[in-house]
């Protein structure tokens, strides 16, 4: 994840590849582990949910000798 700064939780999570956490499933059970996981990821990204209410500050440590 390049760069420092403040961004929304949604932007931060998408840049951190949270979409890789989604699981395909054919289970009709809405309480299956896969369905629960997908709902949790979705809830974190929804604009009317927490994703726009929380901001993330990304700080980078400058290594000695790095340009």
Backbone atoms as SQL, in Angstrom:
CREATE TABLE atoms (id INTEGER PRIMARY KEY, chain TEXT, resi INTEGER, resn TEXT, atom TEXT, x REAL, y REAL, z REAL);
INSERT INTO atoms VALUES
  (1, 'A', 1, 'UNK', 'N', 0.848, -1.166, 0.000),
  (2, 'A', 1, 'UNK', 'CA', 0.000, 0.000, 0.000),
  (3, 'A', 1, 'UNK', 'C', 0.892, 1.226, 0.000),
  (4, 'A', 2, 'UNK', 'N', 0.877, 1.958, -1.037),
  (5, 'A', 2, 'UNK', 'CA', 1.789, 3.091, -1.190),
  (6, 'A', 2, 'UNK', 'C', 1.197, 4.355, -0.582),
  (7, 'A', 3, 'UNK', 'N', 2.077, 5.160, -0.042),
  (8, 'A', 3, 'UNK', 'CA', 1.704, 6.491, 0.402),
  (9, 'A', 3, 'UNK', 'C', 1.103, 6.565, 1.783),
  (10, 'A', 4, 'UNK', 'N', 1.337, 7.701, 2.407),
  (11, 'A', 4, 'UNK', 'CA', 0.751, 8.004, 3.701),
  (12, 'A', 4, 'UNK', 'C', -0.481, 8.850, 3.470),
  (13, 'A', 5, 'UNK', 'N', -1.261, 9.033, 4.523),
  (14, 'A', 5, 'UNK', 'CA', -2.402, 9.921, 4.423),
  (15, 'A', 5, 'UNK', 'C', -3.634, 9.348, 5.085),
  (16, 'A', 6, 'UNK', 'N', -4.704, 10.118, 5.003),
  (17, 'A', 6, 'UNK', 'CA', -5.980, 9.718, 5.585),
  (18, 'A', 6, 'UNK', 'C', -6.899, 9.311, 4.457),
  (19, 'A', 7, 'UNK', 'N', -7.570, 8.191, 4.653),
  (20, 'A', 7, 'UNK', 'CA', -8.533, 7.721, 3.659),
  (21, 'A', 7, 'UNK', 'C', -9.680, 7.042, 4.378),
  (22, 'A', 8, 'UNK', 'N', -10.760, 6.822, 3.661),
  (23, 'A', 8, 'UNK', 'CA', -11.910, 6.152, 4.272),
  (24, 'A', 8, 'UNK', 'C', -11.568, 4.690, 4.528),
  (25, 'A', 9, 'UNK', 'N', -12.315, 4.093, 5.441),
  (26, 'A', 9, 'UNK', 'CA', -12.119, 2.672, 5.730),
  (27, 'A', 9, 'UNK', 'C', -12.306, 1.848, 4.464),
  (28, 'A', 10, 'UNK', 'N', -13.284, 2.215, 3.646),
  (29, 'A', 10, 'UNK', 'CA', -13.544, 1.489, 2.406),
  (30, 'A', 10, 'UNK', 'C', -12.326, 1.523, 1.485),
  (31, 'A', 11, 'UNK', 'N', -11.761, 2.707, 1.282),
  (32, 'A', 11, 'UNK', 'CA', -10.584, 2.831, 0.422),
  (33, 'A', 11, 'UNK', 'C', -9.420, 2.014, 0.977),
  (34, 'A', 12, 'UNK', 'N', -9.213, 2.110, 2.280),
  (35, 'A', 12, 'UNK', 'CA', -8.121, 1.389, 2.919),
  (36, 'A', 12, 'UNK', 'C', -8.278, -0.119, 2.734),
  (37, 'A', 13, 'UNK', 'N', -9.478, -0.636, 3.002),
  (38, 'A', 13, 'UNK', 'CA', -9.695, -2.084, 2.920),
  (39, 'A', 13, 'UNK', 'C', -9.592, -2.597, 1.487),
  (40, 'A', 14, 'UNK', 'N', -10.083, -1.837, 0.537),
  (41, 'A', 14, 'UNK', 'CA', -9.985, -2.265, -0.863),
  (42, 'A', 14, 'UNK', 'C', -8.527, -2.290, -1.303),
  (43, 'A', 15, 'UNK', 'N', -7.765, -1.265, -0.911),
  (44, 'A', 15, 'UNK', 'CA', -6.339, -1.254, -1.250),
  (45, 'A', 15, 'UNK', 'C', -5.580, -2.369, -0.539),
  (46, 'A', 16, 'UNK', 'N', -6.111, -2.813, 0.593),
  (47, 'A', 16, 'UNK', 'CA', -5.476, -3.906, 1.346),
  (48, 'A', 16, 'UNK', 'C', -5.985, -5.273, 0.870),
  (49, 'A', 17, 'UNK', 'N', -6.701, -5.297, -0.256),
  (50, 'A', 17, 'UNK', 'CA', -7.183, -6.536, -0.886),
  (51, 'A', 17, 'UNK', 'C', -8.183, -7.322, -0.046),
  (52, 'A', 18, 'UNK', 'N', -9.094, -6.624, 0.631),
  (53, 'A', 18, 'UNK', 'CA', -10.103, -7.332, 1.417),
  (54, 'A', 18, 'UNK', 'C', -11.029, -8.155, 0.519),
  (55, 'A', 19, 'UNK', 'N', -11.159, -7.781, -0.742),
  (56, 'A', 19, 'UNK', 'CA', -12.035, -8.536, -1.643),
  (57, 'A', 19, 'UNK', 'C', -11.533, -9.964, -1.846),
  (58, 'A', 20, 'UNK', 'N', -10.254, -10.176, -1.568),
  (59, 'A', 20, 'UNK', 'CA', -9.701, -11.532, -1.644),
  (60, 'A', 20, 'UNK', 'C', -10.280, -12.430, -0.557),
  (61, 'A', 21, 'UNK', 'N', -10.883, -11.835, 0.455),
  (62, 'A', 21, 'UNK', 'CA', -11.464, -12.601, 1.563),
  (63, 'A', 21, 'UNK', 'C', -12.849, -13.147, 1.234),
  (64, 'A', 22, 'UNK', 'N', -13.458, -12.663, 0.159),
  (65, 'A', 22, 'UNK', 'CA', -14.782, -13.170, -0.230),
  (66, 'A', 22, 'UNK', 'C', -14.662, -14.615, -0.687),
  (67, 'A', 23, 'UNK', 'N', -15.674, -15.401, -0.380),
  (68, 'A', 23, 'UNK', 'CA', -15.668, -16.825, -0.723),
  (69, 'A', 23, 'UNK', 'C', -16.864, -17.166, -1.595),
  (70, 'A', 24, 'UNK', 'N', -16.607, -17.886, -2.687),
  (71, 'A', 24, 'UNK', 'CA', -17.702, -18.419, -3.502),
  (72, 'A', 24, 'UNK', 'C', -18.300, -19.600, -2.775),
  (73, 'A', 25, 'UNK', 'N', -19.625, -19.718, -2.861),
  (74, 'A', 25, 'UNK', 'CA', -20.273, -20.874, -2.250),
  (75, 'A', 25, 'UNK', 'C', -21.625, -21.111, -2.903),
  (76, 'A', 26, 'UNK', 'N', -22.061, -22.335, -2.848),
  (77, 'A', 26, 'UNK', 'CA', -23.356, -22.717, -3.409),
  (78, 'A', 26, 'UNK', 'C', -24.333, -23.092, -2.297),
  (79, 'A', 27, 'UNK', 'N', -23.932, -22.867, -1.076),
  (80, 'A', 27, 'UNK', 'CA', -24.738, -23.217, 0.074),
  (81, 'A', 27, 'UNK', 'C', -25.902, -22.235, 0.194),
  (82, 'A', 28, 'UNK', 'N', -27.126, -22.766, 0.270),
  (83, 'A', 28, 'UNK', 'CA', -28.313, -21.920, 0.402),
  (84, 'A', 28, 'UNK', 'C', -28.498, -21.433, 1.837),
  (85, 'A', 29, 'UNK', 'N', -27.746, -21.986, 2.760),
  (86, 'A', 29, 'UNK', 'CA', -27.853, -21.616, 4.166),
  (87, 'A', 29, 'UNK', 'C', -27.226, -20.243, 4.397),
  (88, 'A', 30, 'UNK', 'N', -28.029, -19.231, 4.770),
  (89, 'A', 30, 'UNK', 'CA', -27.472, -17.897, 4.988),
  (90, 'A', 30, 'UNK', 'C', -26.575, -17.801, 6.226),
  (91, 'A', 31, 'UNK', 'N', -26.553, -18.872, 7.032),
  (92, 'A', 31, 'UNK', 'CA', -25.727, -18.880, 8.240),
  (93, 'A', 31, 'UNK', 'C', -24.492, -19.757, 8.093),
  (94, 'A', 32, 'UNK', 'N', -24.219, -20.171, 6.856),
  (95, 'A', 32, 'UNK', 'CA', -23.007, -20.954, 6.620),
  (96, 'A', 32, 'UNK', 'C', -21.797, -20.053, 6.872),
  (97, 'A', 33, 'UNK', 'N', -20.654, -20.630, 7.218),
  (98, 'A', 33, 'UNK', 'CA', -19.460, -19.804, 7.468),
  (99, 'A', 33, 'UNK', 'C', -19.089, -18.903, 6.285),
  (100, 'A', 34, 'UNK', 'N', -19.259, -19.400, 5.074),
  (101, 'A', 34, 'UNK', 'CA', -18.923, -18.603, 3.895),
  (102, 'A', 34, 'UNK', 'C', -19.858, -17.406, 3.755),
  (103, 'A', 35, 'UNK', 'N', -21.158, -17.647, 3.954),
  (104, 'A', 35, 'UNK', 'CA', -22.140, -16.564, 3.840),
  (105, 'A', 35, 'UNK', 'C', -21.904, -15.515, 4.926),
  (106, 'A', 36, 'UNK', 'N', -21.605, -15.961, 6.133),
  (107, 'A', 36, 'UNK', 'CA', -21.330, -15.030, 7.230),
  (108, 'A', 36, 'UNK', 'C', -20.102, -14.171, 6.926),
  (109, 'A', 37, 'UNK', 'N', -19.068, -14.817, 6.412),
  (110, 'A', 37, 'UNK', 'CA', -17.835, -14.095, 6.089),
  (111, 'A', 37, 'UNK', 'C', -18.093, -13.055, 5.000),
  (112, 'A', 38, 'UNK', 'N', -18.808, -13.441, 3.954),
  (113, 'A', 38, 'UNK', 'CA', -19.104, -12.520, 2.855),
  (114, 'A', 38, 'UNK', 'C', -19.945, -11.335, 3.338),
  (115, 'A', 39, 'UNK', 'N', -20.909, -11.595, 4.238),
  (116, 'A', 39, 'UNK', 'CA', -21.718, -10.512, 4.785),
  (117, 'A', 39, 'UNK', 'C', -20.863, -9.561, 5.616),
  (118, 'A', 40, 'UNK', 'N', -19.939, -10.105, 6.376),
  (119, 'A', 40, 'UNK', 'CA', -19.064, -9.268, 7.205),
  (120, 'A', 40, 'UNK', 'C', -18.208, -8.354, 6.326),
  (121, 'A', 41, 'UNK', 'N', -17.637, -8.899, 5.256),
  (122, 'A', 41, 'UNK', 'CA', -16.830, -8.093, 4.341),
  (123, 'A', 41, 'UNK', 'C', -17.697, -7.018, 3.702),
  (124, 'A', 42, 'UNK', 'N', -18.878, -7.408, 3.266),
  (125, 'A', 42, 'UNK', 'CA', -19.806, -6.462, 2.627),
  (126, 'A', 42, 'UNK', 'C', -20.160, -5.324, 3.587),
  (127, 'A', 43, 'UNK', 'N', -20.433, -5.668, 4.840),
  (128, 'A', 43, 'UNK', 'CA', -20.803, -4.664, 5.837),
  (129, 'A', 43, 'UNK', 'C', -19.687, -3.646, 6.043),
  (130, 'A', 44, 'UNK', 'N', -18.453, -4.106, 5.988),
  (131, 'A', 44, 'UNK', 'CA', -17.315, -3.197, 6.160),
  (132, 'A', 44, 'UNK', 'C', -17.152, -2.238, 4.986),
  (133, 'A', 45, 'UNK', 'N', -17.685, -2.605, 3.820),
  (134, 'A', 45, 'UNK', 'CA', -17.481, -1.812, 2.606),
  (135, 'A', 45, 'UNK', 'C', -18.675, -0.959, 2.200),
  (136, 'A', 46, 'UNK', 'N', -19.852, -1.238, 2.735),
  (137, 'A', 46, 'UNK', 'CA', -21.051, -0.497, 2.331),
  (138, 'A', 46, 'UNK', 'C', -20.918, 0.987, 2.651),
  (139, 'A', 47, 'UNK', 'N', -21.310, 1.825, 1.704),
  (140, 'A', 47, 'UNK', 'CA', -21.190, 3.268, 1.881),
  (141, 'A', 47, 'UNK', 'C', -22.067, 3.755, 3.029),
  (142, 'A', 48, 'UNK', 'N', -23.258, 3.194, 3.191),
  (143, 'A', 48, 'UNK', 'CA', -24.124, 3.631, 4.286),
  (144, 'A', 48, 'UNK', 'C', -23.817, 2.909, 5.593),
  (145, 'A', 49, 'UNK', 'N', -22.810, 2.081, 5.581),
  (146, 'A', 49, 'UNK', 'CA', -22.396, 1.365, 6.783),
  (147, 'A', 49, 'UNK', 'C', -21.217, 2.059, 7.446),
  (148, 'A', 50, 'UNK', 'N', -20.329, 1.266, 7.995),
  (149, 'A', 50, 'UNK', 'CA', -19.195, 1.810, 8.731),
  (150, 'A', 50, 'UNK', 'C', -18.120, 2.395, 7.834),
  (151, 'A', 51, 'UNK', 'N', -18.102, 2.024, 6.582),
  (152, 'A', 51, 'UNK', 'CA', -16.957, 2.369, 5.732),
  (153, 'A', 51, 'UNK', 'C', -16.734, 3.862, 5.565),
  (154, 'A', 52, 'UNK', 'N', -17.773, 4.653, 5.610),
  (155, 'A', 52, 'UNK', 'CA', -17.607, 6.096, 5.443),
  (156, 'A', 52, 'UNK', 'C', -17.550, 6.823, 6.783),
  (157, 'A', 53, 'UNK', 'N', -17.897, 6.150, 7.846),
  (158, 'A', 53, 'UNK', 'CA', -17.869, 6.788, 9.161),
  (159, 'A', 53, 'UNK', 'C', -16.493, 6.725, 9.803),
  (160, 'A', 54, 'UNK', 'N', -15.694, 5.780, 9.380),
  (161, 'A', 54, 'UNK', 'CA', -14.371, 5.602, 9.955),
  (162, 'A', 54, 'UNK', 'C', -13.312, 6.017, 8.939),
  (163, 'A', 55, 'UNK', 'N', -12.306, 6.708, 9.435),
  (164, 'A', 55, 'UNK', 'CA', -11.179, 7.119, 8.614),
  (165, 'A', 55, 'UNK', 'C', -9.944, 6.358, 9.094),
  (166, 'A', 56, 'UNK', 'N', -9.040, 6.092, 8.196),
  (167, 'A', 56, 'UNK', 'CA', -7.808, 5.377, 8.511),
  (168, 'A', 56, 'UNK', 'C', -6.640, 6.300, 8.195),
  (169, 'A', 57, 'UNK', 'N', -5.738, 6.432, 9.152),
  (170, 'A', 57, 'UNK', 'CA', -4.534, 7.221, 8.910),
  (171, 'A', 57, 'UNK', 'C', -3.396, 6.249, 8.662),
  (172, 'A', 58, 'UNK', 'N', -2.808, 6.339, 7.492),
  (173, 'A', 58, 'UNK', 'CA', -1.711, 5.458, 7.116),
  (174, 'A', 58, 'UNK', 'C', -0.410, 6.229, 7.297),
  (175, 'A', 59, 'UNK', 'N', 0.447, 5.684, 8.128),
  (176, 'A', 59, 'UNK', 'CA', 1.756, 6.298, 8.370),
  (177, 'A', 59, 'UNK', 'C', 2.826, 5.347, 7.891),
  (178, 'A', 60, 'UNK', 'N', 3.884, 5.901, 7.386),
  (179, 'A', 60, 'UNK', 'CA', 4.992, 5.079, 6.922),
  (180, 'A', 60, 'UNK', 'C', 6.233, 5.492, 7.689),
  (181, 'A', 61, 'UNK', 'N', 6.974, 4.522, 8.117),
  (182, 'A', 61, 'UNK', 'CA', 8.210, 4.776, 8.822),
  (183, 'A', 61, 'UNK', 'C', 9.319, 4.963, 7.790),
  (184, 'A', 62, 'UNK', 'N', 10.042, 6.031, 7.932),
  (185, 'A', 62, 'UNK', 'CA', 11.132, 6.317, 7.002),
  (186, 'A', 62, 'UNK', 'C', 12.370, 5.540, 7.458),
  (187, 'A', 63, 'UNK', 'N', 12.815, 4.641, 6.637),
  (188, 'A', 63, 'UNK', 'CA', 14.006, 3.844, 6.949),
  (189, 'A', 63, 'UNK', 'C', 15.247, 4.704, 6.833),
  (190, 'A', 64, 'UNK', 'N', 16.181, 4.498, 7.733),
  (191, 'A', 64, 'UNK', 'CA', 17.441, 5.226, 7.671),
  (192, 'A', 64, 'UNK', 'C', 18.188, 4.886, 6.382),
  (193, 'A', 65, 'UNK', 'N', 18.631, 5.902, 5.707),
  (194, 'A', 65, 'UNK', 'CA', 19.371, 5.689, 4.471),
  (195, 'A', 65, 'UNK', 'C', 18.481, 5.577, 3.249),
  (196, 'A', 66, 'UNK', 'N', 17.166, 5.480, 3.443),
  (197, 'A', 66, 'UNK', 'CA', 16.252, 5.392, 2.299),
  (198, 'A', 66, 'UNK', 'C', 16.021, 6.770, 1.733),
  (199, 'A', 67, 'UNK', 'N', 15.810, 6.826, 0.464),
  (200, 'A', 67, 'UNK', 'CA', 15.590, 8.115, -0.198),
  (201, 'A', 67, 'UNK', 'C', 14.121, 8.366, -0.321);
